[in-house]
């Protein structure tokens, strides 16, 4: 992946923590910061997706449709009726 340099200002305590993490892991400061930012961005993206799915499943019409489709499938399938 291509890299770009950026300049950021961090509180001294934060920078000390990042440097300690980097030393413990045998990584560069830049790698630690990039990893943290990547995980943060991915977590936000995952939360957004989860919120969209939750909103969709909260729709009563869709919930009823899915329940009906599942019931129809179970009626025509040979699967045993297991309780989960």
N, C-alpha and C positions, 0 to 999 in steps of 0.2 A: 504494500500500500504506500503510495507517495506520502511524504511528510512535508508539512509546512511549519515554519518557525513562527511562534507568537510570543509576545512579551506580556506577562501578567504580573500584577502586584498581589502579594499574599501577606497576611499578618505573619509576624515572625514565628509565633507558636504553630501555626498551620504548616509553615515551611519546615520547621524542625520535625514535626510529626511525619511529614512526607519523606524527609531525608532519613529518618529512623526506619520507616517502612522500607525504603529503597535499600538501605544497608542490610536489613534483616533478610531481604529477599534476593539480594545480589542483583538488583536492578538499578537502572538509572532513575534519577528524579523525573525526567521527562516520561519514561515508560510508566512509572507509578501514576503520575497525574493523568496520562492518556488512558490508562486502564480504568481508573476511577471515573473519569468523565464518560468513557464508553459504557460502563456498567450503569451509571446514572441515566444516561440517555436511553439505554435499552429498558431499564426499569420503568421509566416514564412511558415509553412506547407500549410496554406490556400492560401497564395500568390503564392506558387509553383503550387498548383493545379489550381488556377485561370489562371496562365500563360500557363499551359498546355492546358487547355480548350480553352483559347483565341487563342493559336497557331493552335489548331485543327479547330476551327471555322473560322480561317483566310484562311484555305485551300479552294480555289475556287471550286475544284472538290467536296469536301464534302458539301460545302454550296449549290451547285447546286443539289446534290443528295437529301439533306434534303428538299429543296424547292420543288423538283419534288414529293417526297414522301408525303409531306404535301398537295400539290395540288391534288394528286391522292386520298388521304384520304378524302379531302373535297368533291370531286366529287362523292364518293360513300357513304358519310355520309348523315344523315338526319338533321344535325345541321344547324341552320340558319346561313346565311353568315353575321356574325357580323364584323364590323370594329373595331379593337382594336386600 
